[in-house]
Amino acid sequence: MKTVIVKPERCVGCHQCSFQCAVAHSTSKTSMGAISESILSKPRIRIYLSSGKENFPNKCRHCEPAPCEMACITKAIYRETKSGIVLLNQDRCINCGMCAMACPFAVVRYYPYILNREAAHKCDQCIDRQKEGKVPACVEACKAGALLFDEVNKKMDEDTEKLASLIYLGIRQRVQEPDTFSSLIAYKQQLNEIRRRQS
Amino acid sequence: MSEFKDLTICKDAQIMLKKAQEDGIETAWDRLKKQQPQCGYCELGVSCRICAMGPCRIDPFGEGPQLGVCGADADIIVARNLARMVAAGSASHSDHGRDIVEVLHKIGLDKTSGYNITDAVKLKSVAGEYGIKTEGISEKEIARQLAEAMMDDYGMKKDMLTFVGRVPKQRIDVWKKARVVPRGIDREVTEMMHRTHMGVDNNYVSILLQAVRSSLADGYGGSMIGTELSDIIFGTPTPGMSEINLGVLKEDQVNILVHGHSPIVSEMIYIAVEDKEMLALAKSKGATGINLAGLCCSGNEMMMRKKIPMAGNHLMTELVIVTGAVEAIIVDYQCIMPSMGQISQCYHTKMYTTSDKAKFNFMEHVEFTPENAREQAFKIVREAIENYARRDKNRVLIPDAPVKSMTGFSVEAIVGALGGTLTPLIDAINAGKIKGAVGVVGCNNPKIKHDYGHVELIKGLIANDILVLTTGCVNVAAGKAGLQVPEAKEMAGPGLKEICGALGIPPSLHVGSCVDNSRIMVIAAALANAIGVDIDQLPLAAAAPEWYSEKAVAIAFYAMASGIYTVLGIMPPIGGSRKVVDLATSGLNDVFGACFAVEPDPVKSCALITAHIAAKRKALGLEV
């Protein structure tokens, strides 16, 4: 099963994933339309800064078993059997906050979804887009390679191969030819070093 | 092929897109796809990169920050971004105009070998507007004095640009009241950049009023100077026939293309191409001749004055290389996609940059100055001829046959066609034979099906007896669709058909390049003056169905500020501020008697414009 794989070290903090997530979950599905709707759509993925000032894109992992699902007393949260995606029926939600408290990744938020009524909001892995053959909106929006849509095991195999070649080719050679991202990361690490020294 | 039919309405483009795919060439359409989805913050105009406390963005969904680090809200950020687009657009046209002022000055000082005064009558009449005495004074001396007077237009000596005097007094009063009378061309652009620096102008209305002033410094400054001086130096265009589309390339000739904007370069290439020695050289290399064709506004300038055929507009500039039949492309500045250099490496095509201001990878720099232009033009043409031997005939594909198109409708030519005065046009408008006139201008943008926006709108307008004036990329779209030949009158409504038939003109008139939008302003002002009303009372409108560039934003602003309702086919990046959207689409009416509308569907924009023209006619007491 394909899922959204997060590579926080590639994140440049542009917030495009959040933006396009909100658009994808709006009624109109266009940016101009989405910001004009009476109940504003909200993103289900957010970027935070770690204590080391690194970007950290955070979203639902669709855990199995899912603590939020187990905590949900009204069975608003359920697992779609075919895809394994953890979904939320907002009409059944009673805003008790149990799912938010149970979630180890702190990805649940409460917002109005219809007039005068709030409900829990969380990532639905863009299940509707997937049915149309599209990848989740956050993945499509990410131009930095921080969000991927793939099978976890397959991706890990690929990463292992890369790691192996890196080690066998000699890490030193790699360091001599840094790509754009490694220089950005190096710059950030330098900033962090300065900050640490100051505090 | 079917997938390409969704991208462009042009047969030549569809064939070339297929060849591009086979040749492994990436085009603007492919790159647009890879950029999807494009930055939502930038699309709405709520991202700010102006200072290093930022970059900042406003969350339009209300969860994240609503203020930048400096405290600017969405309204301020959107207004600042839009204003800087206008400043950049104004700067571009005005810097183009400046180069032509420089050439005129060098002519006056006798410091150029290649350039001369072609239209002395216009030189004298424009000099008259600047209060320069012309009687008994040599052309060169008038040229020097006029160039120096125009240099003052660029500076800070004046309270008002000279050409502002061309608009009706009522309009100047409107501008005075709104405090947007342009004083100096460079001054308004510089002040715009100053005002949008952190901590200067932070009222969105005030910011946008200065944007209007910058745009007027373009429309009645840089662009108008560019047009008038180009006419003086290279000749005021007169009507005549030419040809359009990729079919203008010739299989057995050396094909040389000019691309960019300034006639300073392209006119010199023309001289070199016409040279007998060059023709002999081409023949010695096995070619039957040298074929000069244009792209974008360099092409428009050459088409208007010399009836040089036009190979294509903005989105055709990459595809023209894919024909494999082009020996050389000479560029100056503006709208030249940097991808062209890369693509030229896949064929034998040589590309040349000519301006110190515009350098590109994979192009050879041959700098043109007023002093050396002639020699440099000959050097490039000679190299292009030598390059003919490198053409791989197996890779050549020239699609389609060229389409005839009429061109050359300068203000002088239009007045000439009417018999020397605007009265016949006013009579036709009064009688309802011509309901009104619309400038359909602007670029191509792969977000809109190539040329579809232009062609559908023009067809709709002329069918409603509305006369169309085209500039820039629209000329190519309209020409290719067969709308710019006298026979196109058959597609016009009965009134417009009768007028076009009587005068032998098309219902859609090519008035020039994008700086030549100033010609449309001159006609609008002259019409208003002749009738004795302000421009905003006339049954006029403007449209930019496929715009992409900052210059187009500046043009839209000066058209609107002149009192002309302007419909854009692409939403400018202002959606993130309700206040700016409201101001642009209605609030401006109270100040300038005109505003903007955004409508990507040409059928609907045609309906908007016809309704607007009907309302203006009604207000003038004319039959709708």
HADDOCK unambig.tbl for C-alpha pairs under 7 A between the chains (distance, minus, plus):
assign (segid A and resid 16 and name CA) (segid B and resid 39 and name CA) 6.40 0.50 0.50
assign (segid A and resid 16 and name CA) (segid B and resid 40 and name CA) 6.94 0.50 0.50
assign (segid A and resid 19 and name CA) (segid B and resid 40 and name CA) 6.48 0.50 0.50
assign (segid A and resid 31 and name CA) (segid B and resid 40 and name CA) 6.61 0.50 0.50
assign (segid A and resid 32 and name CA) (segid B and resid 575 and name CA) 6.20 0.50 0.50
assign (segid A and resid 35 and name CA) (segid B and resid 60 and name CA) 6.06 0.50 0.50
assign (segid A and resid 35 and name CA) (segid B and resid 61 and name CA) 6.27 0.50 0.50
assign (segid A and resid 40 and name CA) (segid B and resid 61 and name CA) 5.76 0.50 0.50
assign (segid A and resid 41 and name CA) (segid B and resid 61 and name CA) 6.45 0.50 0.50
assign (segid A and resid 42 and name CA) (segid B and resid 61 and name CA) 6.24 0.50 0.50
assign (segid A and resid 140 and name CA) (segid B and resid 37 and name CA) 6.95 0.50 0.50
assign (segid A and resid 141 and name CA) (segid B and resid 37 and name CA) 5.67 0.50 0.50
